[in-house]
């Protein structure tokens, strides 16, 4: 095959692999050479207000009250979350870090989101910058004054 034909074939293959003509989720190369279709990936959750994720220790629940935009989308997002203990009691004084990360791509974002307490066990998380299509994990890691840290992660498919 001549070089021009090889370049044309490579471009055609990359266009097919990077888009969807059906209007569904955008396939993403996860770095392993496989195509990940977010709509069928078992790691992701379907967004709904009050979606809850239990922490690794089981001591805390992180409840995604709302997302703007909803569902989480490419670019800047603002989340409202509630943190409760295992008895369902709101935890107004939790200190936590927020890490947006693309597990299949092996990177996060250059913008670090902050988590601000509203004083009642709810927190504003912003800016949550999800700059590209694919699977994102949003991990909350608590940093208690005493005792071990704890974490919980939400997984969402961001369409492009």
C-alpha positions, 0 to 999 in steps of 0.5 A: 500500500502506498504511503498516502493510502496508509495515511488515509486509512489511518485517518478513517480508522481514527475517526471511526474509533473516536466518534459515534454517529448514533448520538450515544456515548463517545467511545474512548481509547483507554490506553490499552488499545481497547475501546470503552463505551461508557453506556455499557461500562459496569463501573459507571453509575447513572446520574440521579439526585441523591445517588449515594456511595458508601465509603471504603470503611462503611463509616460514611455515606457520600450522597450526591444531592445535585450536579450542575449540569445534570448529569455531570458533563464536560467542562465545569461542574458544581456538585452539592453533596451530603455526608452522613455517618452509617446511622444517617446523621449528617456530618457537618465538619468533615474535611476532605480532598476531592480528586477527579481522575480518568482511570483509563487515561491515567490522569486527572485535571489541572484544576483542583476542586474545593469542598466547602461546608455549608455547616449542615452536613452538605458541601459545595464541590467546585469547580469540578473540571471534567475536560474531556469525554470518558470515564471519570472517578470523583474520589472524596478522601476524608482527613479526620483529626484522629483515626484513619482516612476514609474514601468513596468514589463516584464513577460517571461517563462524561459524553463529549 
